[in-house]
């Protein structure tokens, strides 16, 4: 059954989500913090985790951003095939929601019009928008602002099929090791394996929006997530990069079919806040 959705609803919802996700940490990340605090073996690591949680508490109570880098807005939209949008252009409505959210929420505007000439757009648009058509007549929106301290530490590798799963393990740990303190650990590590050059990067980004601690339904991928988290935490980078047993909260891996001649792997690192929020219209 066809359902009409006015694009103003999209604008209003995204505006609210942009503000909420920058003021309050998601419940899964709060639980990740509590777990890390209880298992951190380093005294300085425990102190840093305590400071980070105090920052989160102040941000929520004072209605201020949990991080000064309020990120570039990344929007995932799952659109039911029976949805008909009315009242305007969907993409313009999404960007208007980001614009209003960042202006009304007093969030830092970090987007420049051109990658070379660097003039600020002054409203944090345009957003990065990923669309997916699904069954039904709902619109599911996920807003995931991405700060660039951790984004700059992310990498794509075009591995050979002969590199196998050991090659995948090697580049995941290598990327985190090279990121060190620059990604504001403890981090969440999103990994995309398969597809093409651009598809694996999308998978890695999408993986970051999965709840921390919720593993893949594919048995070998779940095992890989657990092993990679263990190996990353053995690096000793620790909270704030000052040493400890919690370098990462979670490793989330997504896979996709690929070509017989390649094995693309993307590692998208996110800082300790790993902002993401989902709503259904």
C-alpha positions in Angstrom: 0.0 0.0 0.0 1.4 3.3 -1.1 2.2 5.8 1.8 2.7 9.5 1.2 5.4 11.1 3.3 5.9 14.9 3.2 9.5 15.8 3.0 9.0 18.3 5.8 8.8 15.4 8.2 12.2 14.3 7.0 13.7 17.7 7.6 12.2 18.0 11.1 13.3 14.5 12.1 16.9 15.0 10.8 17.2 18.4 12.5 16.2 16.8 15.9 18.5 13.8 15.3 21.5 16.0 14.5 21.1 17.8 17.8 20.4 14.7 19.9 23.3 12.6 18.5 25.8 15.4 19.2 24.6 16.1 22.8 24.0 12.5 24.1 25.9 9.3 23.6 23.9 6.3 22.4 23.1 3.6 24.9 25.3 0.9 23.3 28.3 3.3 23.6 27.5 4.1 27.2 27.5 0.3 28.0 30.8 0.0 26.1 32.3 2.7 28.4 31.0 1.0 31.5 32.4 -2.4 30.4 35.8 -0.8 29.6 35.9 1.0 32.9 35.4 -2.3 34.7 38.1 -4.1 32.8 40.8 -1.5 32.3 44.0 -2.7 34.0 45.9 0.6 33.6 45.6 3.2 36.3 46.0 6.1 33.8 43.6 4.3 31.4 41.0 4.2 34.2 41.6 7.9 34.9 41.1 8.8 31.2 37.9 6.7 30.9 36.5 8.4 34.0 37.3 11.9 32.5 35.7 10.9 29.2 32.5 9.8 31.0 32.4 13.0 33.1 32.6 14.9 29.8 29.6 12.9 28.5 27.6 13.6 31.6 28.3 17.4 31.4 27.4 17.5 27.7 24.0 15.8 28.3 23.2 18.0 31.3 24.3 21.3 29.8 23.0 20.5 26.3 26.4 21.1 24.7 28.3 18.9 22.1 30.1 15.9 23.5 33.0 16.8 21.2 34.1 20.1 19.6 34.3 18.3 16.2 30.6 17.8 15.5 31.5 16.0 12.3 30.4 15.8 8.7 26.8 14.6 8.7 26.6 11.0 7.3 23.0 9.9 6.6 21.8 6.4 5.9 18.3 6.2 4.5 16.4 2.9 4.0 13.3 3.8 2.0 10.4 1.5 1.7 9.4 0.7 -1.9 5.8 1.8 -1.2 6.8 5.3 0.0 6.0 8.3 -2.1 7.6 11.6 -1.1 5.6 14.8 -1.6 6.2 18.5 -1.0 9.7 18.8 -2.5 13.0 17.2 -3.2 14.1 14.5 -0.8 17.8 15.4 -0.9 17.1 19.1 -0.4 14.9 18.1 2.6 17.7 16.0 4.1 20.2 18.8 3.8 17.8 21.3 5.2 17.4 19.1 8.3 21.2 19.1 8.7 21.4 22.8 8.2 18.7 23.5 10.8 20.1 21.0 13.2 23.6 22.4 13.1 22.4 26.0 13.3 19.8 25.6 16.1 22.0 23.2 18.0 24.9 25.6 17.9 27.1 22.8 16.4 30.4 23.5 14.7 30.2 23.9 11.0 33.0 22.0 9.5 32.2 21.5 5.8 34.0 23.4 3.0 32.5 23.9 -0.5 35.6 22.8 -2.4 38.4 20.4 -1.2 41.1 22.7 -2.7 39.8 26.3 -2.1 38.3 25.5 1.3 35.6 28.1 1.7 33.3 27.0 4.6 29.6 26.5 3.7 28.7 27.9 7.1 25.9 25.4 7.7 27.6 22.0 7.6 26.0 21.0 4.4 26.0 19.1 2.1 25.6 15.9 4.0 26.9 12.5 2.8 23.8 10.6 2.0 23.4 6.9 1.3 20.1 5.6 0.0 18.8 2.0 0.0 15.4 0.8 -1.3 13.8 -1.8 0.9 10.5 -3.6 1.3 7.6 -1.9 3.0 6.4 1.7 3.5 8.7 3.0 6.3 11.6 5.4 6.1 14.5 4.4 8.4 17.0 7.2 9.0 20.4 6.8 10.6 22.4 9.9 11.4 26.1 9.3 12.1 28.2 12.5 12.3 31.8 11.7 11.5 34.7 13.6 13.0 37.9 13.8 11.0 40.4 13.0 13.7 39.5 9.4 13.3 38.4 9.6 9.7 41.8 10.7 8.7 43.3 7.6 10.2 41.1 5.3 8.0 42.4 3.3 5.0 41.5 1.2 2.0 43.5 -1.7 0.9 43.2 -3.6 -2.4 44.5 -7.0 -1.3 45.0 -10.0 -3.5 42.8 -13.0 -3.0 45.9 -15.0 -2.1 46.4 -12.7 0.9 43.5 -14.5 2.5 42.0 -13.9 5.9 45.5 -13.5 7.4 46.1 -10.6 5.1 42.8 -9.0 6.3 43.8 -9.4 9.9 47.2 -7.9 9.2 45.9 -4.7 7.7 43.2 -4.2 10.3 45.8 -4.2 13.1 48.3 -2.2 11.0 45.7 0.6 10.5 44.9 0.8 14.2 48.6 0.7 15.2 49.4 3.5 12.8 46.5 5.6 14.0 47.8 5.4 17.6 46.4 8.2 19.8 45.3 10.3 16.8 41.9 8.5 16.5 40.9 9.4 20.1 40.8 5.9 21.5 39.1 3.8 22.8 37.8 3.5 19.3 35.2 1.5 17.3 36.7 -0.1 14.2 34.4 -0.6 11.2 35.7 -3.0 8.5 34.3 -3.6 5.1 35.5 -6.7 3.1 34.6 -7.3 -0.5 32.7 -5.5 -3.2 34.7 -2.9 -5.1 36.9 0.0 -4.1 34.0 2.2 -3.1 31.7 -0.6 -1.8 34.1 -1.8 0.9 34.4 1.8 2.2 30.6 2.1 2.4 30.5 -1.2 4.3 33.1 -0.1 6.8 31.2 3.2 7.4 27.9 1.3 7.8 29.5 -1.1 10.2 30.2 1.7 12.6 26.4 2.2 13.0 25.9 -1.3 14.3 25.6 -1.5 18.1 28.9 -2.0 19.8 29.0 -5.5 21.1 26.5 -6.9 18.6 28.3 -9.3 16.4 27.8 -10.4 12.8 25.4 -13.3 12.2 28.0 -14.9 10.0 30.0 -17.4 12.2 33.5 -16.8 10.8 32.9 -13.0 10.7 31.9 -13.0 14.4 35.0 -15.0 15.2 37.1 -12.5 13.3 35.5 -9.6 15.1 36.3 -11.1 18.5 39.9 -12.0 17.5 40.6 -8.5 16.0 39.3 -6.8 19.2 41.6 -9.0 21.3 44.6 -8.3 19.1 43.9 -4.5 18.9 43.6 -4.3 22.6 46.9 -6.1 23.0 48.6 -3.1 21.2 48.5 -1.2 24.5 47.6 2.2 22.9 44.8 2.5 25.5 42.4 5.3 26.4 43.5 8.7 25.1 46.6 6.9 23.6 48.2 7.0 27.1 48.5 3.2 27.5 46.1 0.6 28.7 44.1 -2.5 27.8 41.2 -0.7 26.1 42.3 0.5 22.7 39.0 -0.4 21.1 35.5 -0.9 22.3 34.4 -3.0 19.3 35.3 -4.3 15.9 32.4 -4.4 13.5 32.9 -6.2 10.2 30.6 -6.3 7.1 31.2 -8.4 4.0 30.0 -8.4 0.4 30.5 -10.6 -2.7 33.5 -9.5 -4.8 35.4 -10.2 -8.0 37.5 -13.3 -8.5 40.7 -11.1 -8.9 40.4 -9.0 -5.8 39.7 -8.6 -2.1 39.1 -4.9 -1.2 39.3 -4.1 2.5 38.4 -0.8 4.2 39.1 0.1 7.8 37.1 3.0 9.0 38.1 4.1 12.5 35.8 6.0 14.8 36.7 7.8 18.0 35.3 6.9 21.5 32.0 8.7 21.0 31.0 6.9 17.7 27.9 8.9 17.3 24.9 7.3 15.7 21.1 7.5 16.1 18.3 5.8 14.2 14.6 6.7 13.8 11.7 5.4 11.7 9.1 7.6 10.0 
